[in-house]
Amino acid sequence: MNFSNTLQTRKKSFFLNEYLHRDLLRAAVQSKTERGEQLNALMTAGKLVPMEVVLDLLKENMIKNA
């Protein structure tokens, strides 16, 4: 049994998308929006991005890809 293939099949069956916070943060920074600039400043300074911001990015992405 190949676990990786089984997981991929289940993801397709249930229409699950994989969301990685680093990808969401990277996309936000690359968007050059005000929020992206703020995130870039935080991360460049080595500070943590607030969980509320990460959750907002996740929520927006899930709605966009629903």
DSSP file (Angstrom, degrees, kcal/mol; ACC not computed):
  #  RESIDUE AA STRUCTURE BP1 BP2  ACC     N-H-->O    O-->H-N    N-H-->O    O-->H-N    TCO  KAPPA ALPHA  PHI   PSI    X-CA   Y-CA   Z-CA
    1    1 A M              0   0    0      0, 0.0     2,-0.9     0, 0.0     3,-0.1   0.000 360.0 360.0 360.0 124.7    0.0    0.0    0.0
    2    2 A N     >  -     0   0    0      1,-0.2     4,-2.2     2,-0.0     5,-0.2  -0.820 360.0-164.2 -95.4 107.8    1.4    3.3   -1.1
    3    3 A F  H  > S+     0   0    0     -2,-0.9     4,-2.6     1,-0.2     5,-0.2   0.881  86.5  55.0 -60.0 -41.0    0.4    5.9    1.6
    4    4 A S  H  > S+     0   0    0      1,-0.2     4,-2.2     2,-0.2    -1,-0.2   0.926 110.5  44.4 -61.0 -46.7    1.3    8.8   -0.7
    5    5 A N  H  > S+     0   0    0      2,-0.2     4,-2.3     1,-0.2    -1,-0.2   0.883 112.4  52.8 -65.9 -38.2   -1.0    7.7   -3.5
    6    6 A T  H  X S+     0   0    0     -4,-2.2     4,-2.3     2,-0.2    -2,-0.2   0.923 110.2  48.0 -62.7 -43.7   -3.8    6.8   -1.1
    7    7 A L  H  X S+     0   0    0     -4,-2.6     4,-2.5     2,-0.2    -2,-0.2   0.914 110.9  50.5 -63.5 -43.2   -3.6   10.3    0.4
    8    8 A Q  H  X S+     0   0    0     -4,-2.2     4,-2.0     1,-0.2    -1,-0.2   0.902 110.5  50.0 -61.5 -41.4   -3.6   11.9   -3.0
    9    9 A T  H  X S+     0   0    0     -4,-2.3     4,-2.4     1,-0.2    -1,-0.2   0.914 111.3  48.3 -63.5 -43.7   -6.7    9.8   -4.0
   10   10 A R  H  X S+     0   0    0     -4,-2.3     4,-2.2     1,-0.2     6,-0.2   0.893 108.5  54.0 -65.5 -39.2   -8.5   10.8   -0.8
   11   11 A K  H  <>S+     0   0    0     -4,-2.5     5,-2.7     1,-0.2     4,-0.3   0.915 111.9  44.9 -60.9 -42.0   -7.7   14.5   -1.3
   12   12 A K  H ><5S+     0   0    0     -4,-2.0     3,-0.8     3,-0.2    -2,-0.2   0.894 111.7  53.0 -67.9 -39.7   -9.2   14.3   -4.8
   13   13 A S  H 3<5S+     0   0    0     -4,-2.4    -2,-0.2     1,-0.2    -1,-0.2   0.861 117.9  35.3 -64.6 -36.8  -12.2   12.3   -3.7
   14   14 A F  T 3<5S-     0   0    0     -4,-2.2    -1,-0.2    -5,-0.2    -2,-0.2   0.281 108.7-119.0-102.7  10.1  -13.1   14.9   -1.0
   15   15 A F  T < 5 +     0   0    0     -3,-0.8     2,-0.4    -4,-0.3    -3,-0.2   0.884  53.6 168.1  55.0  42.9  -12.0   17.9   -2.9
   16   16 A L      < -     0   0    0     -5,-2.7     2,-0.4    -6,-0.2    -1,-0.2  -0.703  21.2-157.5 -90.0 137.0   -9.4   18.8   -0.3
   17   17 A N        -     0   0    0     -2,-0.4     2,-0.6     2,-0.0    45,-0.0  -0.865  15.9-127.1-109.8 148.5   -6.8   21.4   -1.0
   18   18 A E        -     0   0    0     -2,-0.4     2,-0.6     2,-0.0    -2,-0.0  -0.846  24.4-169.5 -97.1 123.5   -3.5   21.6    0.7
   19   19 A Y        -     0   0    0     -2,-0.6     2,-0.5     4,-0.0     3,-0.1  -0.957   3.3-168.4-116.6 120.1   -2.7   25.0    2.2
   20   20 A L    >>  -     0   0    0     -2,-0.6     4,-2.1     1,-0.1     3,-0.6  -0.924  19.9-141.8-108.1 128.6    0.7   25.7    3.5
   21   21 A H  H 3> S+     0   0    0     -2,-0.5     4,-2.7     1,-0.3     5,-0.2   0.843 101.1  57.2 -60.0 -33.0    1.1   28.9    5.5
   22   22 A R  H 3> S+     0   0    0      1,-0.2     4,-2.4     2,-0.2    -1,-0.3   0.890 107.5  48.3 -66.5 -35.4    4.5   29.6    4.0
   23   23 A D  H <> S+     0   0    0     -3,-0.6     4,-2.4     2,-0.2    -2,-0.2   0.896 112.2  48.7 -69.0 -39.4    3.0   29.6    0.5
   24   24 A L  H  X S+     0   0    0     -4,-2.1     4,-2.1     2,-0.2    -2,-0.2   0.915 113.8  46.3 -65.3 -42.6    0.1   31.9    1.6
   25   25 A L  H  X S+     0   0    0     -4,-2.7     4,-2.4     2,-0.2    -2,-0.2   0.912 112.0  50.9 -65.8 -42.3    2.5   34.3    3.3
   26   26 A R  H  X S+     0   0    0     -4,-2.4     4,-2.4    -5,-0.2    -2,-0.2   0.919 111.0  48.5 -61.5 -43.7    4.8   34.3    0.3
   27   27 A A  H  X S+     0   0    0     -4,-2.4     4,-1.1     1,-0.2    -1,-0.2   0.889 110.1  51.9 -64.4 -39.1    1.9   35.0   -2.1
   28   28 A A  H  <>S+     0   0    0     -4,-2.1     5,-0.7     1,-0.2     4,-0.4   0.917 111.3  46.9 -63.8 -42.9    0.7   37.8    0.2
   29   29 A V  H ><5S+     0   0    0     -4,-2.4     3,-1.3     1,-0.2    -2,-0.2   0.912 111.5  50.9 -64.9 -42.4    4.2   39.4    0.2
   30   30 A Q  H 3<5S+     0   0    0     -4,-2.4    -1,-0.2     1,-0.3    -2,-0.2   0.693  95.2  72.1 -70.0 -17.8    4.5   39.0   -3.6
   31   31 A S  T 3<5S-     0   0    0     -4,-1.1    -1,-0.3    -3,-0.4    -2,-0.2   0.683  93.8-141.7 -71.3 -16.2    1.2   40.7   -4.1
   32   32 A K  T < 5 +     0   0    0     -3,-1.3    -3,-0.1    -4,-0.4    -2,-0.1   0.729  49.8 144.1  61.4  24.0    2.8   44.1   -3.1
   33   33 A T     >< -     0   0    0     -5,-0.7     4,-2.4     1,-0.1     5,-0.2  -0.316  69.2-100.0 -80.6 173.5   -0.4   45.1   -1.2
   34   34 A E  H  > S+     0   0    0      1,-0.2     4,-2.1     2,-0.2     5,-0.2   0.920 127.3  48.4 -60.7 -43.1   -0.3   47.1    2.0
   35   35 A R  H  > S+     0   0    0      1,-0.2     4,-2.7     2,-0.2    -1,-0.2   0.910 109.7  52.8 -64.0 -40.9   -0.8   43.8    4.0
   36   36 A G  H  > S+     0   0    0      1,-0.2     4,-2.4    -8,-0.2    -2,-0.2   0.894 108.8  49.2 -60.8 -40.6    2.0   42.2    2.0
   37   37 A E  H  X S+     0   0    0     -4,-2.4     4,-2.1     2,-0.2    -1,-0.2   0.891 111.3  49.7 -65.7 -39.6    4.4   45.0    2.7
   38   38 A Q  H  X S+     0   0    0     -4,-2.1     4,-2.3     2,-0.2    -2,-0.2   0.913 111.7  48.4 -65.2 -42.4    3.5   44.7    6.5
   39   39 A L  H  X S+     0   0    0     -4,-2.7     4,-2.8     1,-0.2     5,-0.3   0.910 109.9  52.2 -63.5 -41.8    4.1   41.0    6.4
   40   40 A N  H  X S+     0   0    0     -4,-2.4     4,-2.7     1,-0.2     5,-0.2   0.912 109.2  49.8 -61.0 -42.5    7.4   41.4    4.6
   41   41 A A  H  X S+     0   0    0     -4,-2.1     4,-1.7     2,-0.2    -1,-0.2   0.916 112.3  47.9 -63.3 -43.1    8.6   43.9    7.2
   42   42 A L  H  <>S+     0   0    0     -4,-2.3     5,-2.6     1,-0.2     4,-0.2   0.952 115.7  42.9 -60.8 -50.3    7.6   41.5   10.1
   43   43 A M  H ><5S+     0   0    0     -4,-2.8     3,-1.2     1,-0.2    -2,-0.2   0.869 111.5  53.9 -68.9 -36.7    9.3   38.5    8.5
   44   44 A T  H 3<5S+     0   0    0     -4,-2.7    -1,-0.2     1,-0.3    -2,-0.2   0.857 107.7  52.0 -63.9 -34.3   12.4   40.4    7.5
   45   45 A A  T 3<5S-     0   0    0     -4,-1.7    -1,-0.3    -5,-0.2    -2,-0.2   0.479 119.5-114.2 -80.0  -1.9   12.7   41.6   11.1
   46   46 A G  T < 5 +     0   0    0     -3,-1.2    -3,-0.2     1,-0.3     2,-0.2   0.683  69.4 140.7  79.0  17.6   12.5   38.0   12.2
   47   47 A K      < -     0   0    0     -5,-2.6    -1,-0.3    -6,-0.2     2,-0.2  -0.558  55.7-104.3 -92.4 158.4    9.2   38.5   14.0
   48   48 A L        -     0   0    0     -2,-0.2    -1,-0.1    -3,-0.1     3,-0.0  -0.569  28.9-122.0 -79.6 142.1    6.3   36.1   14.0
   49   49 A V        -     0   0    0     -2,-0.2     5,-0.1     1,-0.1    -1,-0.0  -0.715  40.1-103.2 -79.7 131.4    3.2   36.8   11.9
   50   50 A P    >>  -     0   0    0      0, 0.0     4,-1.7     0, 0.0     3,-0.8  -0.249  22.2-125.6 -57.8 141.5    0.2   37.0   14.2
   51   51 A M  H 3> S+     0   0    0      1,-0.3     4,-2.8     2,-0.2     5,-0.2   0.838 109.2  61.6 -57.6 -35.0   -2.0   33.9   14.0
   52   52 A E  H 3> S+     0   0    0      1,-0.2     4,-2.1     2,-0.2    -1,-0.3   0.880 104.2  48.7 -60.2 -37.9   -5.1   36.0   13.2
   53   53 A V  H <> S+     0   0    0     -3,-0.8     4,-2.4     2,-0.2    -1,-0.2   0.921 111.2  48.7 -68.6 -44.0   -3.3   37.2   10.0
   54   54 A V  H  X S+     0   0    0     -4,-1.7     4,-2.4     1,-0.2    -2,-0.2   0.917 112.3  49.2 -61.6 -43.2   -2.4   33.6    9.0
   55   55 A L  H  X S+     0   0    0     -4,-2.8     4,-2.7     2,-0.2    -1,-0.2   0.880 109.3  52.2 -65.5 -37.6   -6.0   32.5    9.6
   56   56 A D  H  X S+     0   0    0     -4,-2.1     4,-2.7    -5,-0.2    -1,-0.2   0.918 110.2  48.5 -62.8 -43.1   -7.3   35.4    7.5
   57   57 A L  H  X S+     0   0    0     -4,-2.4     4,-2.3     2,-0.2    -2,-0.2   0.915 112.7  48.4 -62.2 -43.0   -5.1   34.4    4.7
   58   58 A L  H  X S+     0   0    0     -4,-2.4     4,-2.5     2,-0.2    -2,-0.2   0.931 112.1  48.7 -62.6 -46.6   -6.2   30.8    5.0
   59   59 A K  H  X S+     0   0    0     -4,-2.7     4,-2.4     1,-0.2     5,-0.2   0.933 111.9  48.6 -60.1 -48.0   -9.9   31.7    5.0
   60   60 A E  H  X S+     0   0    0     -4,-2.7     4,-2.3     1,-0.2    -1,-0.2   0.897 112.8  48.3 -59.9 -41.8   -9.5   34.0    2.0
   61   61 A N  H  X S+     0   0    0     -4,-2.3     4,-1.9     2,-0.2    -1,-0.2   0.890 110.7  50.2 -68.0 -39.5   -7.7   31.3    0.1
   62   62 A M  H  < S+     0   0    0     -4,-2.5    -2,-0.2     2,-0.2    -1,-0.2   0.902 112.4  47.2 -65.7 -40.7  -10.3   28.6    0.9
   63   63 A I  H >< S+     0   0    0     -4,-2.4     3,-1.2     1,-0.2    -2,-0.2   0.918 111.4  51.5 -65.6 -42.7  -13.1   30.9   -0.1
   64   64 A K  H 3< S+     0   0    0     -4,-2.3    -1,-0.2     1,-0.2    -2,-0.2   0.855 116.6  39.8 -61.6 -35.9  -11.3   31.8   -3.4
   65   65 A N  T 3<        0   0    0     -4,-1.9    -1,-0.2     1,-0.2    -2,-0.2   0.237 360.0 360.0-100.6  13.3  -10.8   28.1   -4.2
   66   66 A A    <         0   0    0     -3,-1.2    -1,-0.2    -4,-0.2    -2,-0.1   0.496 360.0 360.0 -73.1 360.0  -14.1   26.8   -3.1
